[in-house]
Amino acid sequence: MNFLHSSYIPIIVTVGAFVMAIMTLFIRLKASRRPVTIKGIIIPPLGMSTGFFMFVAPEMHIPVLWALIAFVVGALLFSYPLIRSTHFEVVDGQVYAKRSRGFAYILIGLLVIRLGLHEVVEQYITVLQTGSVFFILAFGMILRWRLYMLKEYHKITNTARN
């Protein structure tokens, strides 16, 4: 049985997205117990950027306009709820992310929306191109959210020092 057969790819992608969302949820909840650091803010988008190597494969290529639209949608729409639910506080001279009751629901909601959009988009372009579009969307979302976090981190650490 070949698990990379084209009929299994949508199932693998859906399960993979669900597993990643659950992992993100647990990581974020656990991270709220540790101080926030610049390294901790920057590493996720840097690590995710290695995914751009997928574009070495010609099957993953998409038009630049699609990539631009996906990035903008991720950066402007999908990052917004994450930004709104991210707040920092200083405790004993260290910066911590405040726990947000709605964060888990936001992540689950974003996952459901992405999976729904994935099904729609997949009807018009190949499964691999759909993966490319949604990777860029996710990268735009993560990048803007993490840049916001970095700005807020600098703001709160400079305020705490003064």
QUIRAVEN-V697544 format. One record per helix or strand of 2 or more residues. SS is the DSSP state (~ for helix, > for strand). FROM is the first residue (numbers start at 0). LEN is the number of residues. Records with the same first field share a line. If there is no record, write none. Layout:
SS: FROM-LEN + FROM-LEN
//
This chain:
~: 5-26 + 37-19 + 57-3 + 63-21 + 102-20 + 126-35
>: 87-4 + 93-4
//
